[in-house]
Structures are given as structure tokens and as C-alpha cells.
Amino acid sequence: MIDGLRQSETLSSQGFKELFEGYGNFNNTRNGVEIENVKVATITKGADSIKSGSGALGGSVMFETKDARDYLIDKDYHIGVKRGYQSMDNQDLTSVTLAGRYKWFDALFIHTRREGREIENYFYDIYKNKEQDYAAIGKTREKADPYHITRESNLLKLAFQPHEEHRFSVALDDSKLHSNGEDLSYTLRSSTRVDHEIYGQRKTNDKSHRKNTQFTYENFTQTPFWDHVKISYSTQKITNNARTDEYCSGP
């Protein structure tokens, strides 16, 4: 869950899922969370249906995103730039954070872009060059299939706090994932009666887009019943698209 909202876990059509997912035609059926946006991650083991809702029989993972107050401690503005590199999938990371406060208003904007490839398996450099790499096809291939993966996320939060006990805020969380790949390890057998496999090309083009708009009211009045009340209204749309093209040729 991200800010109290459940995330996409499967396809809307159970029939398509059962028919085609086992063959690898839907490689992108789950969206994720951008770690640069996360303030708190709460992991609960065991049944947690009371706090997390029905379905959390085996536990839950809940993420809460940042807001301007996390950066504006004893200051009125914050500017941050982060650059990173992850060797296991050759991923480049760029993240820009802007936060500011003026009188009763504060704002936060975080833009993050990740661009990488497939996760490297053990003995990843088994093939000496690109020609050998793309010539190694079928079930005997010993290297992860080549993929190009791009993730882009934007988090915007605007807040109005006219009194220390009342706070109103609006948030927009927009993230996109685009994955292009070639399943070189895939082999096609047209019939169980055919005793040879046809080696072809299978290219994937998967996309995921999550957009969440949230309105929140917080009350910090100390009472015998509560010391903090938070009421949120959210609208979330998640779109997952999976396209697989197969180009087959005979022996």
C-alpha cells in the first residue's frame, strides 16, 4: 500500500492471465513505489486485516510518502540533487528535490528518473561480444535476456496550515515504467508432436502508469480520544500495458 492505497497486483482479466502469463507474454503486471519518495515503510508479519483491510492475511507492507515538513526543519527552503549508479543492472539515477515554505503555505516537488538494463546474473560476461550474445538463444542461453528499463516519477505536494492544529494538503503522485526487451532464451514449439524447436525473436514492450491524486485534512488537537486525526480522499488510476511480438522462422 502507498499512502493507504492498494497497488495493482494482477491483470483485470483473469482469463488472459491464466492463458498467457505462464508463457511470459505479460512481463509487467505489477507497479511499484519510488524509493526516493518514501518517508516510512512499515512491514507487518501475520494477519493485519484490521489496519490494512481485507486480504492482509499474511501481513502487509505500507509506504508513506514524504512531504515538505520532512525537509523544512529550522529552514524555509531546501534544494537537493542526487546522482547514483547501480552496478547490478547498470542503472543511472537522477533525483531532484525542491521544498519551500512561505507563511501558511508549503510545497514539495520530487522528480526521479532511473534508466537501466536487466539484472546481471552470475557469470554475466560469458559471451565475449554482442554478436556472441545475440547468437546464444534458446534454453541453453546462460545470460539474462537483454532489457532496457526506464522509470520516471513525479511527486508534488501543496499544503495550507493556517493554524498549528489544522492542516490541508493536496498531492499528486505520478509514476511511469517502460520496459523494452528481447526474450532470447525463449523457444517456440508449435505442437507437442513436433520434435524440434523453432528459434525466433520475441520482443516485449511493457508499460505501467500510476497516477494518484489525494486530498488530506489533519487535526492535531489533543483530546482524550486522539492526539492526531487524518482524513484523506484519494483517486488512483493504474494502467498496465503488455505487448509481445513474436517473429518466428523455420529451421
C-alpha positions as CSV (number, residue, x, y, z in Angstrom):
1,M,0.0,0.0,0.0
2,I,1.2,3.5,-0.8
3,D,-0.3,6.3,1.3
4,G,-3.2,4.0,2.3
5,L,-4.0,2.8,-1.3
6,R,-3.6,-0.8,-2.5
7,Q,-1.5,-1.3,-5.6
8,S,-2.0,-3.3,-8.7
9,E,-1.1,-7.0,-8.4
10,T,-2.6,-8.7,-11.5
11,L,-4.4,-8.2,-14.7
12,S,-8.1,-7.2,-14.8
13,S,-8.9,-10.2,-17.0
14,Q,-8.3,-13.4,-15.1
15,G,-8.8,-15.4,-18.3
16,F,-6.0,-13.7,-20.1
17,K,-3.8,-14.0,-17.0
18,E,-4.3,-17.8,-16.9
19,L,-3.9,-18.3,-20.6
20,F,-0.9,-16.2,-21.4
21,E,1.0,-15.2,-18.3
22,G,2.6,-18.6,-18.0
23,Y,4.2,-18.2,-21.4
24,G,5.8,-14.9,-20.4
25,N,3.5,-12.7,-22.5
26,F,2.7,-10.4,-19.6
27,N,6.0,-9.4,-18.1
28,N,4.7,-6.2,-16.4
29,T,1.7,-6.9,-14.2
30,R,2.7,-5.0,-11.1
31,N,3.6,-1.4,-10.4
32,G,6.0,-0.3,-7.8
33,V,6.9,2.5,-5.5
34,E,9.7,5.1,-6.0
35,I,12.1,4.8,-3.0
36,E,13.1,8.4,-3.3
37,N,9.5,9.4,-2.4
38,V,9.2,7.2,0.7
39,K,9.4,8.5,4.2
40,V,8.3,5.4,6.2
41,A,8.0,1.8,5.3
42,T,6.0,-0.4,7.7
43,I,6.3,-4.2,7.4
44,T,3.8,-6.3,9.4
45,K,4.1,-10.0,9.7
46,G,1.0,-12.1,10.3
47,A,-2.7,-11.2,9.9
48,D,-3.2,-7.4,9.6
49,S,-6.7,-7.0,8.2
50,I,-7.8,-4.6,11.0
51,K,-5.3,-1.9,10.0
52,S,-4.6,-2.8,6.3
53,G,-8.0,-4.1,5.2
54,S,-9.2,-7.4,4.0
55,G,-6.7,-9.5,2.2
56,A,-3.8,-8.9,4.5
57,L,-3.9,-12.4,6.0
58,G,-0.2,-13.0,5.6
59,G,0.9,-9.5,6.5
60,S,1.3,-6.1,4.8
61,V,3.8,-3.6,3.5
62,M,2.8,0.0,3.8
63,F,4.6,3.0,2.4
64,E,4.1,6.7,3.4
65,T,5.5,9.4,1.1
66,K,7.4,12.4,2.1
67,D,6.0,16.0,2.5
68,A,7.7,19.4,2.8
69,R,7.8,19.2,6.6
70,D,10.4,16.4,6.4
71,Y,12.9,18.9,4.7
72,L,11.9,22.2,6.3
73,I,13.2,21.7,9.8
74,D,14.6,25.1,11.1
75,K,14.7,26.4,7.5
76,D,12.3,27.7,4.9
77,Y,13.6,26.1,1.7
78,H,15.5,23.0,0.5
79,I,17.2,22.1,-2.8
80,G,18.6,18.7,-3.3
81,V,20.2,16.8,-6.3
82,K,21.1,13.2,-6.2
83,R,23.1,11.2,-8.8
84,G,23.7,7.5,-8.4
85,Y,24.7,4.3,-10.2
86,Q,23.7,0.7,-9.5
87,S,26.1,-1.9,-11.0
88,M,23.8,-4.9,-10.8
89,D,21.6,-3.6,-13.6
90,N,23.7,-0.7,-14.9
91,Q,21.1,1.8,-13.6
92,D,21.6,5.6,-13.7
93,L,19.7,7.6,-11.1
94,T,18.9,11.3,-11.1
95,S,16.7,12.8,-8.4
96,V,15.8,16.4,-7.8
97,T,14.1,17.7,-4.7
98,L,12.6,21.1,-4.1
99,A,10.8,22.2,-0.9
100,G,9.8,25.6,0.4
101,R,7.6,27.4,2.9
102,Y,6.0,30.8,2.9
103,K,3.8,31.9,5.8
104,W,1.0,29.4,6.0
105,F,1.9,27.5,2.8
106,D,4.5,24.9,2.0
107,A,5.3,22.8,-1.1
108,L,7.3,19.8,-2.1
109,F,8.4,18.5,-5.5
110,I,10.5,15.4,-6.2
111,H,11.4,14.3,-9.7
112,T,13.2,11.0,-10.1
113,R,14.4,9.2,-13.3
114,R,16.0,5.8,-13.4
115,E,17.4,4.2,-16.6
116,G,19.0,0.7,-16.6
117,R,19.1,-2.7,-18.0
118,E,18.4,-6.3,-16.9
119,I,19.8,-7.6,-13.6
120,E,23.2,-9.3,-14.2
121,N,23.3,-13.0,-13.3
122,Y,26.4,-14.9,-12.2
123,F,29.0,-15.3,-15.0
124,Y,27.3,-12.5,-16.8
125,D,30.3,-11.9,-19.1
126,I,30.3,-15.4,-20.5
127,Y,29.8,-14.1,-24.1
128,K,32.8,-12.0,-25.4
129,N,30.9,-9.6,-27.6
130,K,27.5,-8.6,-28.8
131,E,27.5,-11.0,-31.7
132,Q,28.1,-14.0,-29.5
133,D,25.5,-12.7,-27.0
134,Y,22.7,-12.4,-29.6
135,A,23.7,-15.7,-31.1
136,A,23.1,-17.5,-27.8
137,I,19.4,-18.3,-28.0
138,G,17.1,-20.9,-26.6
139,K,17.1,-22.8,-23.3
140,T,20.9,-23.2,-23.3
141,R,21.4,-19.5,-23.0
142,E,23.4,-18.7,-19.9
143,K,22.9,-14.9,-19.6
144,A,19.9,-12.8,-18.7
145,D,17.9,-11.6,-21.6
146,P,18.6,-8.0,-22.7
147,Y,16.2,-5.4,-21.5
148,H,16.1,-1.6,-21.3
149,I,14.1,-0.3,-18.4
150,T,13.1,3.4,-17.7
151,R,11.3,4.6,-14.6
152,E,10.2,8.2,-14.1
153,S,8.4,9.6,-11.1
154,N,7.0,12.9,-10.0
155,L,5.7,13.7,-6.5
156,L,4.0,17.1,-5.9
157,K,2.5,18.2,-2.5
158,L,1.0,21.5,-1.7
159,A,-0.2,22.4,1.9
160,F,-2.0,25.1,3.7
161,Q,-1.8,25.3,7.5
162,P,-3.5,28.5,8.9
163,H,-3.3,27.2,12.5
164,E,-0.9,24.8,14.2
165,E,-3.9,22.4,14.8
166,H,-5.3,22.3,11.3
167,R,-3.6,21.4,8.0
168,F,-5.0,21.0,4.5
169,S,-3.0,19.4,1.7
170,V,-3.3,18.2,-1.9
171,A,-0.9,15.7,-3.5
172,L,-0.2,14.3,-7.0
173,D,1.9,11.1,-7.3
174,D,2.6,10.2,-10.9
175,S,5.0,7.4,-11.9
176,K,5.7,5.6,-15.2
177,L,7.6,2.5,-16.1
178,H,8.7,1.5,-19.6
179,S,10.4,-1.8,-20.4
180,N,11.7,-3.0,-23.8
181,G,13.3,-6.4,-24.1
182,E,14.2,-9.4,-26.3
183,D,13.5,-12.8,-24.9
184,L,16.4,-14.6,-26.5
185,S,16.1,-17.6,-24.1
186,Y,12.5,-18.2,-25.4
187,T,11.9,-21.1,-27.8
188,L,8.7,-21.8,-29.6
189,R,7.3,-25.3,-30.3
190,S,4.2,-25.1,-32.4
191,S,2.9,-28.5,-31.5
192,T,3.7,-31.3,-29.0
193,R,4.1,-33.6,-32.0
194,V,7.0,-31.6,-33.4
195,D,10.3,-33.0,-32.2
196,H,12.3,-29.8,-32.9
197,E,12.1,-26.3,-31.6
198,I,11.8,-23.2,-33.7
199,Y,14.2,-20.4,-32.6
200,G,12.8,-17.0,-33.3
201,Q,12.7,-13.5,-31.9
202,R,10.3,-12.3,-29.2
203,K,10.3,-8.7,-28.3
204,T,8.5,-7.2,-25.4
205,N,7.2,-3.6,-24.9
206,D,5.6,-3.2,-21.5
207,K,4.3,0.0,-19.8
208,S,2.9,0.8,-16.4
209,H,1.4,4.2,-15.4
210,R,0.2,5.0,-11.9
211,K,-1.5,8.3,-11.0
212,N,-2.8,9.2,-7.6
213,T,-4.5,12.4,-6.5
214,Q,-5.1,12.9,-2.8
215,F,-6.8,15.5,-0.6
216,T,-6.0,15.4,3.1
217,Y,-7.1,17.2,6.3
218,E,-5.1,16.8,9.5
219,N,-6.1,17.8,13.0
220,F,-3.6,17.9,15.8
221,T,-5.9,18.9,18.7
222,Q,-5.1,16.9,21.9
223,T,-8.3,15.2,23.2
224,P,-8.9,12.2,25.5
225,F,-9.8,10.2,22.4
226,W,-7.0,11.1,19.9
227,D,-3.9,13.3,19.5
228,H,-3.9,13.3,15.7
229,V,-6.7,12.8,13.2
230,K,-6.1,12.4,9.5
231,I,-8.8,12.2,6.8
232,S,-7.9,11.5,3.2
233,Y,-9.8,11.2,-0.1
234,S,-7.8,9.7,-2.9
235,T,-8.4,8.8,-6.5
236,Q,-5.9,6.4,-8.1
237,K,-5.6,5.0,-11.7
238,I,-3.2,2.3,-12.6
239,T,-2.8,1.3,-16.3
240,N,-0.6,-1.7,-17.2
241,N,0.0,-2.5,-20.9
242,A,1.9,-5.5,-22.1
243,R,2.8,-6.1,-25.7
244,T,4.7,-9.1,-27.0
245,D,5.7,-9.6,-30.7
246,E,6.9,-12.9,-31.9
247,Y,8.8,-13.3,-35.2
248,C,9.3,-17.0,-36.0
249,S,11.3,-18.7,-38.7
250,G,11.7,-22.4,-39.6
251,P,14.9,-24.4,-39.5
